[in-house]
Amino acid sequence: MKSGHQQDKPEQDSELQGEGNYDATRRYDQKLRRFVQSGQVPEAAERAAPRSEEEAREMEQAEEEGRSHARK
């Protein structure tokens, strides 16, 4: 039995992989657009918000750590 989610399957014949996987990028962009248009962004942001001052500090430290590894 085939599901209606054929677009979710990775393309077997893609020539490029990793950062150059155009099919994966296209699928991600489509899903991101659908999520934004769904109106669920405010609820998701609320669920992702820190629940305490300690958690907020940990999140900020993690963000700073990530930025320190970014290319300049």
C-alpha distance (Angstrom), angle and dihedral (degrees) to the residues before:
residue distance angle dihedral
M1 . . .
K2 3.80 . .
S3 3.78 121.2 .
G4 3.77 124.9 -139.9
H5 3.80 90.7 -118.0
Q6 3.77 98.3 85.0
Q7 3.82 89.9 133.0
D8 3.82 89.2 64.3
K9 3.81 92.6 63.3
P10 3.79 116.4 95.3
E11 3.76 114.0 -109.2
Q12 3.79 109.0 -106.4
D13 3.80 94.5 -159.2
S14 3.80 99.4 49.1
E15 3.77 111.0 135.6
L16 3.79 95.5 -154.8
Q17 3.78 128.0 53.5
G18 3.79 137.2 -177.0
E19 3.78 114.0 19.1
G20 3.79 89.8 -3.5
N21 3.80 96.9 56.2
Y22 3.80 100.1 122.5
D23 3.81 93.7 -179.3
A24 3.80 91.8 55.9
T25 3.80 90.9 47.1
R26 3.79 91.2 50.8
R27 3.83 92.0 49.5
Y28 3.82 91.3 47.8
D29 3.81 91.8 49.7
Q30 3.81 91.8 49.1
K31 3.81 93.0 49.6
L32 3.79 91.9 45.5
R33 3.82 91.5 51.8
R34 3.82 91.0 49.2
F35 3.81 91.2 49.8
V36 3.81 93.1 49.6
Q37 3.80 91.5 47.0
S38 3.81 91.1 48.3
G39 3.80 91.4 73.0
Q40 3.81 92.6 -126.4
V41 3.81 96.3 116.0
P42 3.84 97.0 95.7
E43 3.81 92.1 51.1
A44 3.82 91.9 47.0
A45 3.80 90.8 49.3
E46 3.79 90.4 50.7
R47 3.81 91.3 50.9
A48 3.82 90.3 49.6
A49 3.81 94.8 49.3
P50 3.80 117.7 110.3
R51 3.80 113.5 -94.6
S52 3.80 96.2 -151.3
E53 3.80 142.1 16.0
E54 3.79 89.2 -103.0
E55 3.79 92.2 53.5
A56 3.82 89.7 47.3
R57 3.82 90.3 54.0
E58 3.82 91.1 47.9
M59 3.80 90.9 50.4
E60 3.81 91.5 49.5
Q61 3.81 91.2 49.3
A62 3.80 90.8 50.1
E63 3.80 90.4 49.8
E64 3.81 91.6 49.9
E65 3.80 90.0 48.6
G66 3.79 90.6 52.0
R67 3.78 92.6 48.3
S68 3.81 90.4 50.6
H69 3.81 89.0 62.2
A70 3.80 95.0 47.3
R71 3.76 119.5 111.1
K72 3.76 114.8 -102.7
